[in-house]
C-alpha cells in the first residue's frame, strides 16, 4: 500500500508546474506579509518614521516583561506630562525640540500612548475584567438553575470556569501576532494550489480510458482509490504546512520579534473573550492544524466534483466556485450570533480566529458544546460523507464503463 501511495504521489503531484506554483506563490506570500508590515506596523518607517522602532526597543528594555507598579509608575511619569501638554493643543510643534524623544511633544504623546500606555493598560485591567465576567457567569448559573434552564446554566458554568484566574502578568510586543492571526492570504494560495493539483487524481485515468482497469484489480480497485485519497491528503497537508511555516517565519523575521510567544491568547485585544486558555505560540500551532483540517474537507469536495467529469477545466471552475461560496458564507455569518451556521461551514476552520475569538456554544442534547468543537465535528461529518461519495462515484463510473466495454465485446 505504501508503494502504491508513493506511486500516486509521484504520478500526480511531483510535477514541475506544481513546484513552480509553490515557489511563486510562496514569494508572493512573503511579499504580501512585507506589505502588511510596511502598511500597518507602528514600527514601520512608512507608517511612523524610522525613529519609532529604535525608540520602542530602547523603551522596551525598561517596560517589557513582568508588569510591576514600579514600571507603571515610570511610564506614567513620562506620559502624564505629555498628556497635560497636549490636552489643549497649544504645545510647541518645533521640530527636534531638545526636550522630546522624537520630533515634537505630540509625536512623543502618540508614541507612548499607542506603543506602551494603551496596551499596558489593557494588560493590567484584564484581570479585573476576567474576574467580573466569571462572577457574572456564576450569578447566571444560579439564576438559570432557579428558572429551570439547564442549558444556559451549564453554559455559564463553563464560562465561569474558563475566565476564572485569567490575568496578563507580562507586557510584550504583540504586534506580530496581531496581524498574524488576521492573515488569510496564504490559505487562499494553498487552496488554489491544492485545487490545481487534485483535479488530475481521478481524471487522468478517464482521459486515457484506464479507469476500466480498476474493475480487474484486487478488491475492485478499492486499494487504488484509497491510495489516491491518501496521496492527496499527503499532498494537501504538505502544501498547507509549507505555507503555514512560511507565514510564521516571514512574520517573525519581518516584524523582528517572537516576544509574545508565551503570552496568553487573550493578550490580543480582539481575543478579550477567547474560548481557549493557551499561549500565542500554542495557538499558532493549533491554528495551523485546524486550518489544514478545513482545507482537507474542501479538497475532498474538489475530488468528488472531479469524479463526474472527463476533463479538468469544468471541475476546476466548479471547485473554485464552491470554495468562493464557502468563503462568502463564512464572511456573511462572521461576527453574527448564528453559531450553528458558522460551525457547519468547513471554511470557518480555515479562518478559525472566529471560532477562538470568543466563547460561543452549540447545544448538544442540552449540553453546551464549544463552537470550535462543533465545527471540527461537522468537518469530520462532511469529510466522511465526501469520502463515501467519492468511493461510490468511482465504483459506479467504473462499473458503467466496464458494462459498456462488455457490451461492445459481445457485439
Long-range contacts (C-beta under 8 A, 24 or more apart in sequence): 1-223, 1-226, 1-227, 4-223, 4-224, 4-227, 5-227, 5-230, 5-231, 5-234, 6-231, 7-227, 8-201, 8-227, 8-228, 8-230, 8-231, 8-232, 9-231, 9-234, 9-235, 11-204, 12-197, 12-198, 12-200, 12-201, 12-204, 12-228, 12-231, 12-232, 12-235, 13-197, 13-231, 13-235, 15-197, 17-196, 18-193, 18-196, 18-197, 21-193, 21-196, 22-193, 22-239, 22-242, 25-189, 25-192, 25-193, 25-243, 26-242, 26-243, 26-246, 28-189, 29-185, 29-186, 29-189, 29-243, 29-246, 29-247, 29-250, 30-246, 30-250, 32-185, 33-183, 33-247, 33-250, 33-251, 33-254, 34-250, 34-254, 36-179, 36-183, 37-179, 37-254, 37-255, 40-179, 41-175, 41-179, 41-255, 42-114, 42-115, 42-175, 43-175, 43-255, 43-256, 48-111, 49-102, 49-103, 51-102, 51-103, 52-102, 52-111, 52-115, 55-101, 55-102, 55-111, 56-111, 56-115, 56-173, 59-115, 59-116, 60-173, 63-116, 63-120, 63-171, 64-170, 64-171, 64-172, 64-173, 64-259, 65-170, 65-171, 65-172, 66-169, 66-170, 66-171, 67-120, 67-123, 67-124, 67-168, 67-169, 67-170, 67-171, 71-171, 72-120, 72-124, 75-112, 75-116, 75-117, 75-120, 78-112, 79-109, 79-112, 79-113, 79-116, 79-117, 82-108, 82-109, 82-112, 83-109, 85-109, 116-171, 119-171, 119-174, 120-171, 122-168, 122-269, 123-168, 123-170, 123-171, 123-267, 124-168, 126-166, 126-167, 126-168, 126-266, 126-272, 127-166, 127-167, 127-168, 129-272, 130-163, 130-164, 130-165, 130-166, 130-167, 130-266, 131-163, 133-159, 133-163, 133-273, 134-159, 134-160, 134-163, 134-164, 134-166, 137-163, 150-366, 151-363, 151-366, 151-367, 151-368, 154-366, 154-367, 154-368, 155-361, 155-368, 158-359, 158-361, 158-368, 158-370, 159-359, 162-275, 162-277, 162-359, 166-264, 166-266, 166-277, 168-263, 168-264, 168-266, 168-267, 170-262, 170-263, 172-259, 172-260, 172-263, 172-267, 173-257, 173-259, 173-260, 174-259, 174-260, 174-263, 174-267, 174-268, 174-280, 175-255, 175-257, 176-251, 176-252, 176-255, 176-256, 176-257, 176-258, 176-259, 176-260, 177-260, 177-268, 177-280, 177-284, 178-268, 178-270, 179-251, 179-255, 180-247, 180-248, 180-251, 180-284, 181-268, 181-270, 181-271, 181-283, 181-287, 181-353, 182-353, 183-247, 183-251, 184-350, 184-351, 186-243, 186-244, 186-246, 186-247, 187-243, 187-291, 187-295, 187-350, 187-351, 189-243, 190-239, 190-240, 190-243, 190-295, 191-295, 191-298, 191-323, 191-350, 193-239, 194-235, 194-236, 194-239, 194-240, 194-295, 194-298, 194-299, 194-302, 195-299, 195-302, 195-316, 195-319, 195-320, 195-323, 196-316, 197-235, 197-239, 198-232, 198-235, 198-236, 198-299, 198-302, 198-303, 198-306, 199-302, 199-306, 199-312, 199-315, 199-316, 199-319, 200-312, 201-228, 201-231, 201-232, 201-303, 201-306, 202-228, 202-303, 202-306, 202-307, 202-390, 202-394, 203-306, 203-309, 203-310, 203-311, 203-312, 203-315, 206-310, 206-397, 207-310, 207-311, 211-397, 211-398, 211-401, 212-398, 212-401, 212-402, 212-405, 214-394, 214-398, 215-398, 215-399, 215-401, 215-402, 220-395, 220-398, 221-394, 221-395, 221-398, 222-391, 225-390, 225-391, 225-394, 225-395, 229-303, 229-387, 229-390, 232-299, 232-303, 233-296, 236-292, 236-295, 236-296, 236-299, 237-292, 237-296, 240-288, 240-291, 240-292, 240-295, 241-288, 241-292, 244-288, 244-291, 244-292, 248-284, 265-356, 270-353, 270-357, 271-353, 271-356, 271-357, 271-358, 273-357, 273-358, 273-359, 274-356, 274-357, 274-358, 274-359, 275-355, 275-356, 275-357, 275-358, 275-359, 275-360, 275-370, 275-371, 275-372, 276-356, 276-372, 283-356, 287-352, 287-353, 287-356, 290-349, 290-352, 290-355, 290-372, 290-376, 291-349, 291-350, 291-352, 293-349, 293-376, 293-379, 294-346, 294-347, 294-348, 294-349, 294-350, 294-352, 294-379, 295-350, 296-383, 297-346, 297-349, 297-379, 297-382, 297-383, 297-386, 298-322, 298-323, 298-326, 298-346, 298-347, 298-350, 300-382, 300-383, 300-386, 300-387, 300-390, 301-382, 301-386, 303-386, 303-390, 304-386, 304-389, 304-390, 304-393, 307-389, 307-390, 307-393, 307-394, 307-397, 308-393, 323-347, 330-354, 339-371, 339-374, 340-374, 342-371, 342-375, 343-371, 343-374, 343-375, 343-378, 344-375, 344-378, 346-375, 346-378, 346-379, 346-382, 348-375, 349-375, 349-376, 349-379
